Amino acid sequence: MTKGAASPNDQIVLFDNTHVAAVRTARWKYVVRSYYRTYDVPLDRYPLLFDMGSDPGETYSVASLHPQAWPI
């Protein structure tokens, strides 16, 4: 890849070993696994969705406000 070149991908899949932990697009970050210290916390029933444009610090999940955006 050339430095500064646009990515050919629409989304980036983030893994923790063999598990998908999150999916990131230009606007959204959809989190399905989280970690607290050494505890693996699957978020199958309550995924987190962050609007990276308005909340880049990932402080508030908007999953209940934007169900059409997930799963990405």
N, C-alpha and C positions, 0 to 999 in steps of 0.2 A: 504494500500500500504506500502511496505517496503521502508525505506529510501534508496535512491540510486538505486532502482529498475527501470528498463526500463518501459516506459509507454506502455500499450497495444494499445493505440490510434495512428493513423497515422496523425490525425489532431485535432486541438482544435478550437471549435467555441466560439467566444467571443460575448456576448450579452450586450445590454443596455436595461434593462427592458425586453420588449417583442420583440425587434428588434435585428436581427443579425447585429452586427457592423463589424465583421471581421472573417476571417478564417486563422488559422496559421498552417503551416506544417513545416517540418524540414528546408526547404529552403525558402519558400515563406510566405508572409503575405499579404492577399487580403483584402482590406478595402472597405466596401460598405457604411459606415456611418462615419461621422466625426463630431466634435463639435468645435465650436468657441465660447468661453465664454459660454453663455447659449443657443446658437442657434444650433439646430439639422440640420445638412446638409446631406441629402441623396445624395449618389454618384452613383445613378443608371446608369446614362449615362457615367460617367467618373470615374470608380473605380480606386483605387490606388493599385498598386502591388509593393511590396518591396522584393528585393533579400536579405534575412537576412544574407546570408553568406558573401556577399561583401559590404552590406550597413546596418549594424546592428542598425545604428542611424536613419534609415528610412528617409533619406534626399532627395531621388530621386525616383520617381515612374517609374518603367520600364514596365508598363502595355502595352504601345504601342510597345515595343520591344519584348515582350513575350506573344502574344495573346493566344498561346497554353496552357499557364500555368493557365489561368483563364477562366471561374470560376473553382475553385478547386473542 
